[in-house]
């Protein structure tokens, strides 16, 4: 196997999901500095101090508008990836990143907090576009035996992005009042890196063959990415998928809801992948700071503990890379969901008894790290290749649009409701997320087919057993088998 495939995964990660992880974590450090900037700008502009409610409202816009931008980016990812190809669409995603860096980097010099808000909107558009196209591009470029590992690099890049965001936000680096515009503009660097390096790589072989009908271009891309070995079995698999599609154009999100042939794929995608926000990672991170303080860690040192949590997430996603092609997607998912449900249940108990015994906070710390490790080994990594593996080429862009849009909408809604949930339920808010994790463990164990080591058409046949009953199911299976046999003879 050529090293070019892993270089492509690295380049995609830097300008793709790394940007998402960076923006999620980088906003925490300069929060007070940006609020002060809004206050000072308002005073200069209107000769009166803004109320605290107005400052809070402006800050809410700065934080929440990122999710709105992400939703806009996700909704346009399907059209761009089909119209221009995965590679050009990925390059296009860097334009809003550069716009956001320019706006936020010059906001203080121009005396405009509106530029910060606009910059966050463009960075969200970049995140929504890059995250979806990255996963699709990487999954389609990988051979069957490395499909899970290559798609998993998106999760590792996200975790690295979060870690870099936390590290750059430290006071010793860029986390000071004078440098917050530079901190907010740092996303220009990965965007420039990808713009300079990605043009040297080919487009997705599946896109070239199935969508563009360019067999020579597909073979050339396969050789560049996978080396000079015998890859005819993989190309035959792509041709079988092309035959099964029968020249159909890329489907829309509405087609996903209407077509019975992908009903259970859509249900699986929605419950297992699109609802990742309901796992409760953000709530665990929220409580982590108070737990660490009660365990004896000084408040000034909690930022460094966050780095430790970030490193843990990176290491567990790397570990998932070694396990995903051995243990399989289904096994990793249902076992990790079960462990996370147990950890959340025990966290509910330990946080309720936090002040009762001196050793309880240490149990809470251990449970937080167990939860984060289970999240990294399971959903954070395994769900990356899922949309690529359970949908055939014509439905794949729409599936990524639906998955991305659902995730961004949930992120926005939970961001608004989260303070009220915590205020009303306290540590018992974990019960909501515990219920979801336990339900998903049961669903994955009983319903979701294993996709490890299977072609796209074999996975489609597995889902046809759920989508159809009786004669319709048999007809669908026979049509799929005929498609495979026809291309094999050719």
C-alpha positions in Angstrom: 0.0 0.0 0.0 1.4 3.4 -1.1 2.0 6.0 1.6 0.1 8.5 -0.6 -3.2 7.4 0.9 -2.0 8.2 4.4 -0.6 11.5 3.2 -4.0 12.3 1.7 -5.7 11.4 5.0 -3.3 13.8 6.8 -3.9 16.7 4.4 -7.7 16.1 4.5 -7.5 16.1 8.3 -5.6 19.4 8.6 -8.1 21.3 6.5 -11.1 19.2 7.4 -12.2 18.0 10.8 -9.2 19.6 12.5 -10.8 23.0 11.8 -14.0 21.8 13.5 -12.2 20.7 16.7 -10.1 23.8 16.7 -13.1 26.2 16.6 -15.0 24.2 19.3 -12.2 24.6 21.8 -10.5 27.9 20.9 -13.5 30.1 21.8 -13.2 29.3 25.5 -10.0 31.0 26.3 -10.6 34.6 24.9 -14.2 34.8 26.2 -13.6 37.5 28.8 -11.3 39.5 26.4 -13.9 39.5 23.7 -16.6 40.6 26.1 -14.4 43.5 27.2 -13.8 44.4 23.6 -17.5 44.5 22.9 -18.0 46.7 26.0 -15.2 49.1 25.0 -16.3 49.3 21.4 -19.9 50.0 22.4 -18.8 52.7 24.8 -16.7 54.5 22.1 -19.4 54.2 19.5 -22.5 55.2 21.5 -20.9 57.1 24.5 -22.7 54.9 27.0 -21.9 51.6 28.7 -23.9 48.6 27.5 -25.9 46.6 30.0 -24.7 43.2 31.1 -27.7 41.7 29.4 -26.6 43.3 26.1 -23.0 42.0 26.6 -24.4 38.5 27.3 -26.6 38.7 24.2 -23.7 39.7 21.9 -21.5 36.9 23.4 -24.4 34.5 22.7 -24.4 35.6 19.1 -20.6 35.0 18.9 -20.9 31.5 20.3 -24.2 30.3 18.7 -23.7 31.7 15.2 -21.0 29.1 14.6 -23.6 26.4 14.7 -25.8 28.4 12.2 -22.7 28.6 9.8 -22.1 24.9 10.3 -25.7 24.2 9.3 -25.3 26.3 6.1 -22.1 24.6 5.3 -23.6 21.1 5.8 -26.6 21.9 3.6 -24.3 23.0 0.7 -21.8 20.1 1.1 -23.9 17.6 -0.9 -24.4 19.9 -3.9 -20.8 21.0 -4.0 -19.4 17.5 -3.7 -21.5 16.2 -6.6 -21.3 19.3 -8.8 -17.5 19.9 -8.5 -16.2 16.7 -7.0 -14.8 15.8 -3.6 -11.4 17.4 -4.2 -12.6 20.8 -5.5 -15.4 21.0 -2.9 -12.7 20.4 -0.2 -10.6 23.2 -1.6 -13.6 25.5 -1.7 -14.2 24.9 2.1 -10.9 26.8 2.8 -12.3 30.1 1.4 -14.7 30.8 4.3 -11.9 29.8 6.7 -9.6 32.5 5.2 -12.5 35.0 5.3 -13.2 34.2 8.9 -9.5 34.5 9.9 -9.3 37.9 8.1 -12.4 39.3 9.8 -11.6 38.2 13.3 -7.9 39.0 13.0 -8.7 42.6 11.9 -11.7 43.1 14.2 -9.9 44.9 17.0 -7.9 47.1 14.6 -11.2 48.1 12.9 -13.1 48.5 16.2 -15.9 46.2 15.1 -17.3 43.4 17.2 -19.6 42.6 14.3 -16.6 41.4 12.4 -16.0 38.8 15.2 -19.6 37.6 14.8 -19.3 37.5 10.9 -16.0 35.7 11.3 -17.5 33.0 13.5 -20.3 32.6 10.9 -17.8 31.9 8.1 -15.7 29.6 10.4 -18.9 27.6 10.9 -19.6 27.4 7.2 -16.0 26.1 6.8 -16.6 23.5 9.6 -19.9 22.3 8.2 -18.4 21.9 4.7 -15.0 20.5 5.6 -16.3 18.0 8.1 -18.8 16.4 5.7 -16.6 16.4 2.6 -13.6 15.2 4.6 -15.5 12.1 5.8 -16.9 11.4 2.3 -13.6 12.0 0.5 -11.5 9.9 2.9 -14.0 7.0 3.0 -14.3 6.8 -0.8 -10.5 6.9 -1.3 -9.7 4.0 1.0 -9.6 0.3 -0.1 -12.0 -2.1 1.7 -9.5 -3.4 4.2 -8.5 0.2 5.3 -11.9 1.9 5.0 -12.5 2.1 8.7 -8.9 3.2 9.6 -8.7 6.0 7.0 -12.2 7.4 7.8 -11.2 7.2 11.5 -8.4 9.8 10.9 -11.2 12.4 10.8 -12.0 11.7 14.5 -8.3 11.8 15.4 -8.0 15.1 13.5 -11.0 16.5 15.5 -9.4 15.5 18.8 -6.0 17.0 17.8 -7.9 20.2 16.8 -9.5 20.4 20.2 -6.1 19.8 21.9 -4.4 22.5 19.8 -7.2 25.0 20.5 -6.8 24.4 24.3 -3.0 24.6 24.0 -3.0 27.9 22.0 -5.4 29.4 24.5 -3.0 29.0 27.4 -1.7 32.3 28.9 1.8 31.2 28.0 0.9 31.0 24.3 -1.9 33.3 22.8 -4.3 33.4 25.7 -3.7 37.0 26.7 -5.7 40.2 26.0 -3.3 41.6 23.4 -3.2 38.5 21.3 -6.8 37.2 21.2 -7.3 38.5 17.6 -4.3 36.4 16.5 -5.7 33.4 18.4 -9.0 33.7 16.6 -7.3 34.0 13.2 -5.1 31.0 13.6 -7.5 28.8 11.5 -5.9 30.5 8.4 -2.8 28.3 8.7 -4.4 24.9 8.2 -6.5 26.4 5.4 -3.4 27.7 3.6 -1.6 24.4 4.2 -4.4 22.4 2.5 -4.8 24.8 -0.4 -1.1 24.3 -1.2 -1.0 20.5 -0.8 -4.3 19.0 -1.8 -4.0 19.8 -5.5 -1.2 17.2 -5.8 -3.7 14.4 -4.9 -6.4 12.8 -7.1 -10.1 13.0 -6.6 -12.0 10.1 -5.1 -11.8 7.0 -7.3 -15.4 6.1 -6.6 -16.5 9.6 -7.7 -14.4 9.4 -10.9 -15.8 6.1 -11.9 -19.4 6.1 -10.7 -20.3 9.8 -11.1 -18.0 11.0 -13.9 -17.8 7.6 -15.8 -14.0 8.1 -16.0 -12.6 4.6 -15.7 -9.1 5.7 -16.8 -9.1 8.5 -14.2 -10.3 6.0 -11.6 -7.5 3.5 -12.3 -4.9 6.3 -12.3 -6.2 7.6 -8.9 -6.2 4.1 -7.5 -2.6 3.5 -8.5 -1.5 6.9 -7.1 -3.2 6.3 -3.8 -2.8 2.5 -3.3 0.4 1.7 -5.2 1.0 -0.6 -8.2 -0.5 -3.8 -6.9 -3.4 -5.7 -8.3 -6.5 -3.7 -7.3 -9.0 -5.2 -9.9 -11.2 -6.7 -7.2 -11.8 -3.2 -5.7 -12.4 -1.7 -9.1 -14.9 -4.5 -9.9 -16.7 -3.7 -6.7 -17.0 0.0 -7.8 -18.3 -1.2 -11.2 -20.8 -3.4 -9.5 -22.0 -0.4 -7.5 -22.2 1.7 -10.6 -24.3 -1.1 -12.3 -26.6 -1.3 -9.3 -27.2 2.5 -9.5 -28.0 2.1 -13.2 -27.0 5.6 -14.1 -29.2 7.3 -11.5 -28.2 10.8 -10.5 -27.3 11.8 -6.9 -30.3 11.7 -4.7 -31.6 14.6 -2.5 -32.4 14.5 1.2 -36.1 14.3 0.3 -35.4 11.1 -1.6 -33.8 9.7 1.6 -37.1 10.0 3.3 -39.2 8.8 0.4 -37.3 5.8 -0.8 -38.0 2.6 1.1 -34.8 1.0 -0.2 -32.8 3.1 2.3 -35.3 3.4 5.2 -33.3 1.4 7.8 -30.1 3.0 6.6 -31.6 6.4 7.4 -33.0 5.2 10.8 -29.6 3.8 11.7 -27.8 7.0 10.6 -30.2 9.2 12.5 -30.2 7.2 15.8 -26.6 6.2 15.9 -24.6 9.0 14.1 -26.8 12.0 13.8 -27.7 12.1 17.5 -24.1 12.1 18.7 -24.8 15.3 20.7 -27.1 13.2 23.0 -24.2 11.1 24.2 -23.5 13.8 26.8 -19.8 14.6 26.1 -20.4 18.4 26.5 -22.1 17.8 29.9 -19.2 15.7 31.1 -16.8 18.4 30.1 -18.9 21.0 31.9 -18.8 19.1 35.2 -15.1 18.1 34.7 -13.8 21.4 35.9 -15.7 21.4 39.2 -14.8 17.7 39.8 -11.1 18.4 39.3 -11.2 21.4 41.7 -12.9 19.3 44.4 -10.3 16.6 43.8 -7.7 19.1 44.9 -6.5 20.6 41.6 -6.1 24.4 41.9 -8.5 26.4 39.7 -5.5 28.0 37.8 -4.3 24.5 36.8 -7.6 23.2 35.3 -6.6 24.4 31.8 -3.6 22.0 32.0 -5.9 19.2 33.1 -8.0 20.0 30.0 -4.9 19.3 27.9 -4.7 15.9 29.6 -8.3 15.2 28.7 -7.5 16.2 25.1 -4.5 13.9 25.0 -6.7 11.1 26.3 -9.2 11.6 23.5 -6.4 11.6 20.9 -4.9 8.4 22.2 -8.2 6.6 22.4 -9.1 7.5 18.8 -5.7 6.2 17.7 -6.4 3.0 19.7 -9.7 2.7 17.9 -7.8 2.7 14.6 -6.0 -0.5 15.7 -9.3 -2.1 16.8 -11.8 -1.1 14.2 -10.7 -3.5 11.5 -10.1 -6.3 14.1 -13.1 -6.2 16.5 -15.5 -4.7 14.0 -17.8 -1.6 14.1 -20.8 -3.2 15.7 -18.9 -4.8 18.6 -16.9 -1.6 19.4 -20.1 0.5 19.3 -22.5 -1.5 21.5 -19.8 -2.3 24.1 -18.6 1.4 24.3 -22.2 2.6 24.6 -22.8 0.2 27.4 -19.6 1.4 29.3 -20.6 5.0 28.7 -24.1 4.4 30.1 -22.6 2.7 33.2 -20.1 5.6 33.7 -22.9 8.2 33.4 -25.0 6.3 35.9 -22.2 6.1 38.4 -21.3 9.7 37.8 -24.8 10.7 38.7 -24.3 8.9 42.1 -20.8 10.2 42.8 -21.7 13.9 41.9 -24.7 13.7 44.2 -22.4 12.5 47.0 -19.5 14.8 46.1 -19.3 16.5 49.5 -20.1 13.5 51.6 -16.8 11.6 51.4 -13.3 12.9 50.6 -12.6 10.0 48.2 -15.7 10.5 46.1 -14.2 13.3 43.8 -11.4 10.9 42.8 -14.0 8.3 41.8 -15.7 11.1 39.7 -12.4 11.9 38.0 -11.8 8.2 37.2 -15.3 7.9 35.7 -14.9 11.0 33.6 -11.7 9.6 32.0 -13.4 6.2 31.6 -16.3 7.9 29.8 -14.0 9.9 27.5 -11.9 6.8 26.7 -15.1 4.8 25.8 -16.3 7.7 23.7 -13.0 7.8 21.8 -12.8 4.1 21.2 -16.4 3.8 20.3 -18.7 6.5 18.7 -16.1 9.2 18.1 -14.1 6.8 15.8 -16.5 4.1 14.6 -19.2 6.5 13.4 -16.8 8.2 11.0 -17.0 5.6 8.2 -20.7 4.7 8.9 -22.4 6.9 6.3 -19.9 5.9 3.6 -20.4 2.2 4.3 -24.2 2.0 4.7 -25.2 4.1 1.7 -24.3 3.5 -2.0 -22.9 6.3 -4.1 -26.1 7.9 -5.3 -27.4 8.4 -1.7 -24.1 9.2 0.0 -23.9 13.0 -0.5 -27.5 13.4 0.8 -26.8 11.1 3.7 -23.9 13.3 4.7 -26.0 16.5 4.3 -28.7 15.0 6.6 -26.2 13.7 9.1 -24.3 17.0 9.3 -27.4 19.2 9.4 -29.0 17.1 12.2 -25.8 17.3 14.2 -25.5 21.1 13.8 -29.1 21.7 14.7 -28.7 19.6 17.8 -25.5 21.4 18.7 -27.4 24.8 18.4 -30.4 23.6 20.4 -28.4 22.0 23.2 -26.2 25.1 23.4 -29.3 27.1 24.2 -31.0 24.6 26.5 -27.9 23.2 28.2 -27.7 25.9 31.0 -31.3 25.4 31.8 -31.0 21.6 31.9 -28.0 21.8 34.3 -29.7 24.5 36.4 -32.9 22.4 36.7 -31.6 18.9 37.0 -28.0 19.3 38.2 -26.1 16.1 38.1 -29.3 14.2 37.3 -29.1 15.7 33.8 -26.8 12.7 33.1 -29.9 10.4 33.2 -31.1 11.9 29.8 -27.8 11.0 28.2 -27.6 7.6 30.0 -31.0 6.7 28.5 -29.7 7.5 25.0 -26.5 5.5 25.4 -28.2 2.5 26.8 -30.9 2.6 24.0 -28.2 2.8 21.4 -26.3 -0.2 22.9 -29.4 -2.3 22.5 -30.2 -0.9 19.0 -26.7 -1.6 17.7 -26.6 -5.1 19.2 -30.0 -6.2 17.9 -30.5 -4.3 14.7 -27.4 -2.7 13.1 -25.5 -5.0 10.7 -21.7 -5.4 10.8 -20.0 -3.6 7.9 -16.4 -4.7 8.5 -14.8 -6.4 5.5 -17.9 -6.1 3.3 -18.4 -4.4 0.0 -21.0 -1.6 -0.3 -23.4 -3.9 -2.1 -23.1 -6.6 0.6 -23.9 -4.0 3.2 -26.9 -3.0 1.0 -28.1 -6.6 0.9 -27.9 -6.7 4.8 -30.1 -3.7 5.0 -32.5 -5.0 2.4 -33.4 -7.8 4.8 -34.8 -5.0 7.1 -36.1 -2.7 4.3 -38.2 -5.3 2.5 -40.4 -8.3 3.5 -41.5 -11.3 1.5 -41.4 -11.1 -2.3 -40.2 -7.5 -2.5 -37.2 -8.4 -0.4 -36.3 -11.4 -2.6 -36.7 -9.2 -5.7 -34.4 -6.6 -4.3 -31.8 -9.2 -3.3 -32.0 -10.9 -6.7 -31.5 -7.5 -8.5 -28.4 -6.7 -6.4 -27.0 -10.2 -7.0 -27.6 -9.9 -10.8 -25.8 -6.6 -10.8 -22.8 -8.1 -9.1 -22.7 -11.1 -11.4 -23.1 -9.0 -14.6 -20.1 -6.8 -13.7 -18.0 -9.8 -12.6 -18.6 -11.5 -16.0 -17.6 -8.2 -17.7 
